Amino acid sequence: MTVRLVINCKGIKISTVKDAFEKSLRNRLLKTKPGADYHCLTTFGSFFTKDIPLPAGTTIDFRQTADGKLITEIGGNQIGVVCSKDLCRAFFDMYIGDIPVSEQTKEEIGKNVASIIGKC
């Protein structure tokens, strides 16, 4: 499964992206698995400390593999991989869980999945 974010405003800083993800992921890890190892979150956050420019139109892709790796790419360049099924679950819970960060995004994902299934 892949989630693609597209930066649509000028001047957003990588630290802002990092802080938003860390806060939401920490809360979701706590909710889904209270005894989770937070080392995965520290590793994930470390990818966003580099001086990575985020001009409008930049894509940020997050891809989960079958073996529980969360691969992060910015602008088509891989910036890191975390091997944690707990982190993958928490990450995608942000978008398709009971309380998504964006109800509209959750609905769009549902429509896309239905469209894919309809083509089978």
C-alpha positions as CSV (number, residue, x, y, z in Angstrom):
1,M,0.0,0.0,0.0
2,T,1.2,3.5,-0.8
3,V,0.2,6.9,0.4
4,R,1.4,9.9,-1.7
5,L,1.4,13.4,-0.3
6,V,1.9,16.4,-2.5
7,I,3.2,19.6,-1.0
8,N,0.8,22.4,-2.1
9,C,2.2,25.4,-0.3
10,K,5.4,27.3,-0.4
11,G,7.7,27.5,2.5
12,I,6.8,24.4,4.4
13,K,9.8,23.1,6.4
14,I,10.8,19.5,6.7
15,S,10.8,19.9,10.5
16,T,7.1,20.8,10.3
17,V,6.4,17.6,8.4
18,K,8.5,15.6,10.9
19,D,6.8,17.1,14.0
20,A,3.3,16.4,12.6
21,F,4.1,12.8,11.7
22,E,5.8,12.1,15.0
23,K,3.0,13.5,17.1
24,S,0.3,11.6,15.2
25,L,2.2,8.4,15.0
26,R,3.1,8.4,18.7
27,N,-0.5,8.8,19.6
28,R,-1.6,6.0,17.2
29,L,1.2,3.7,18.4
30,L,0.0,4.2,21.9
31,K,-3.6,3.5,20.9
32,T,-2.9,0.4,18.8
33,K,-0.1,-1.1,20.8
34,P,0.6,0.5,24.2
35,G,3.8,-1.5,24.7
36,A,5.2,-0.8,21.3
37,D,8.9,-0.1,20.8
38,Y,9.2,3.6,20.0
39,H,12.6,3.1,18.5
40,C,10.9,2.8,15.1
41,L,9.4,6.2,15.6
42,T,12.8,7.7,16.4
43,T,14.3,6.1,13.3
44,F,11.4,7.3,11.1
45,G,11.8,10.9,12.5
46,S,15.5,10.9,11.8
47,F,14.8,10.7,8.0
48,F,13.3,14.2,8.2
49,T,16.2,16.0,9.9
50,K,18.1,16.4,6.7
51,D,18.0,19.7,4.9
52,I,15.5,18.5,2.3
53,P,13.8,21.3,0.3
54,L,10.0,21.0,0.0
55,P,8.9,23.3,-2.8
56,A,5.3,23.2,-3.9
57,G,4.6,20.1,-6.0
58,T,7.1,17.9,-4.1
59,T,5.8,14.4,-3.6
60,I,6.3,12.4,-0.4
61,D,5.6,8.7,-0.8
62,F,5.2,6.2,2.0
63,R,5.0,2.5,0.9
64,Q,4.4,-0.5,3.1
65,T,5.9,-3.8,2.0
66,A,4.4,-7.2,2.7
67,D,7.2,-7.9,5.2
68,G,6.4,-4.8,7.3
69,K,8.8,-2.2,6.0
70,L,7.8,1.4,5.7
71,I,9.7,3.0,2.8
72,T,9.8,6.8,2.6
73,E,10.7,8.7,-0.6
74,I,10.8,12.5,-1.2
75,G,10.8,13.7,-4.7
76,G,11.4,10.2,-6.0
77,N,14.5,9.7,-3.8
78,Q,14.4,7.1,-1.0
79,I,15.3,8.8,2.3
80,G,14.8,5.8,4.6
81,V,13.3,2.5,5.5
82,V,11.9,1.3,8.9
83,C,11.2,-2.3,9.5
84,S,8.2,-2.2,11.9
85,K,4.8,-3.7,11.3
86,D,3.6,-1.6,14.3
87,L,4.7,1.6,12.6
88,C,3.2,0.6,9.3
89,R,-0.1,-0.1,11.1
90,A,0.0,3.2,12.9
91,F,0.9,5.1,9.7
92,F,-1.9,3.8,7.6
93,D,-4.3,4.1,10.5
94,M,-3.8,7.9,10.2
95,Y,-5.4,7.7,6.8
96,I,-7.9,4.8,6.9
97,G,-8.4,4.2,10.6
98,D,-11.5,5.0,12.8
99,I,-10.4,8.6,13.3
100,P,-8.4,9.6,10.1
101,V,-6.4,12.8,9.8
102,S,-8.7,13.6,6.9
103,E,-12.1,12.2,6.4
104,Q,-12.0,13.3,2.7
105,T,-8.8,11.4,2.1
106,K,-10.2,8.3,3.8
107,E,-13.2,8.5,1.5
108,E,-11.0,8.9,-1.6
109,I,-9.0,5.9,-0.6
110,G,-12.2,3.9,-0.2
111,K,-13.4,4.9,-3.7
112,N,-10.0,4.0,-5.2
113,V,-10.0,0.6,-3.6
114,A,-13.6,0.0,-4.8
115,S,-12.6,1.0,-8.3
116,I,-9.7,-1.4,-8.3
117,I,-11.9,-4.2,-7.0
118,G,-14.5,-3.4,-9.7
119,K,-11.9,-3.9,-12.4
120,C,-11.0,-7.4,-11.2
